[in-house]
């Protein structure tokens, strides 16, 4: 049986998640991608062109889906070395003052509880006894207040705190870290830059928005032995944005 590492990546049918899948496949991992849309997920797996990639469709916050993903990976490959929690949702732009509580609950369900659910299952299925890593894809919106990403930012702040809590509880065998990107050029973030990309990129000292490959490189690092003494940290990928005025 192959001893190649196995990585589960949620929300991986496109954008950042798919970029991470490509990077980890390139280094030799076996990868399981998840996503809500079965057809889009199947196309994403096919696009990777590897027999070391599989897909399991479902909603990230659905506990039955979480069970299915871990069960299928353990059955097929017998291990879950790395987990990348990338699934996320931002259903509305704006602050919190006029947001319905049900909206905030839905954002937390996907952005926070799904990450917790997958991490708990990977821990019990393999990582508690064998070690591994968890990487949570957070956001710079979780580090400071924002006038246009209220619910999303609060959920990502909770995800960062969850990262620290799990890093404490899962140590010493499992390392848990987060990545906090600024705006990355994906369909998910299109409302923040589409039709005005030059203007959107102007505050970034590095002169551009992020690319999925930027996040993929960071995820590859945090799931590698090169980061063996790093846990409970949030790696900010912002093109220098916070050197200026932040998100405000």
WODA-V564763 format. One record per backbone hydrogen bond with DSSP energy under -1.0 kcal/mol. NH is the residue of the N-H (numbers start at 1). CO is the residue of the C=O. If there is no record, write none. Layout:
nh-><NH & NH>
co-><CO & CO>
This chain:
nh-><7 & 8 & 9 & 10 & 12 & 18 & 19 & 20 & 21 & 22 & 23 & 24 & 25 & 26 & 28 & 29 & 30 & 31 & 32 & 33 & 34 & 41 & 42 & 43 & 44 & 45 & 46 & 47 & 49 & 53 & 54 & 56 & 58 & 62 & 66 & 67 & 68 & 69 & 70 & 71 & 72 & 73 & 74 & 75 & 76 & 77 & 82 & 83 & 84 & 85 & 86 & 94 & 99 & 104 & 105 & 106 & 107 & 108 & 109 & 110 & 111 & 112 & 113 & 116 & 117 & 118 & 119 & 120 & 121 & 122 & 123 & 124 & 125 & 126 & 127 & 128 & 130 & 131 & 132 & 133 & 134 & 135 & 136 & 137 & 138 & 138 & 140 & 142 & 143 & 150 & 153 & 154 & 155 & 156 & 157 & 158 & 159 & 160 & 161 & 162 & 163 & 164 & 165 & 166 & 167 & 168 & 169 & 170 & 174 & 175 & 177 & 178 & 179 & 180 & 182 & 185 & 186 & 190 & 192 & 193 & 194 & 196 & 200 & 201 & 204 & 206 & 207 & 210 & 214 & 215 & 216 & 217 & 218 & 219 & 220 & 221 & 222 & 223 & 224 & 227 & 228 & 230 & 232 & 235 & 237 & 241 & 243 & 244 & 246>
co-><30 & 82 & 32 & 84 & 34 & 14 & 15 & 16 & 17 & 18 & 19 & 20 & 21 & 22 & 25 & 24 & 5 & 52 & 7 & 54 & 9 & 37 & 38 & 39 & 40 & 41 & 42 & 43 & 46 & 50 & 31 & 33 & 35 & 59 & 62 & 63 & 64 & 65 & 66 & 67 & 68 & 69 & 70 & 71 & 72 & 73 & 6 & 133 & 8 & 135 & 84 & 148 & 96 & 100 & 101 & 102 & 103 & 104 & 105 & 106 & 107 & 108 & 108 & 112 & 113 & 114 & 115 & 116 & 117 & 118 & 119 & 120 & 121 & 122 & 122 & 123 & 126 & 127 & 173 & 81 & 175 & 83 & 177 & 85 & 136 & 179 & 181 & 139 & 140 & 94 & 149 & 150 & 151 & 152 & 153 & 154 & 155 & 156 & 157 & 158 & 159 & 160 & 161 & 162 & 163 & 164 & 165 & 166 & 170 & 132 & 134 & 233 & 136 & 235 & 237 & 210 & 184 & 187 & 189 & 190 & 190 & 193 & 196 & 197 & 201 & 239 & 204 & 183 & 211 & 211 & 212 & 213 & 214 & 215 & 216 & 217 & 218 & 219 & 221 & 224 & 225 & 227 & 176 & 178 & 180 & 238 & 240 & 241 & 241>
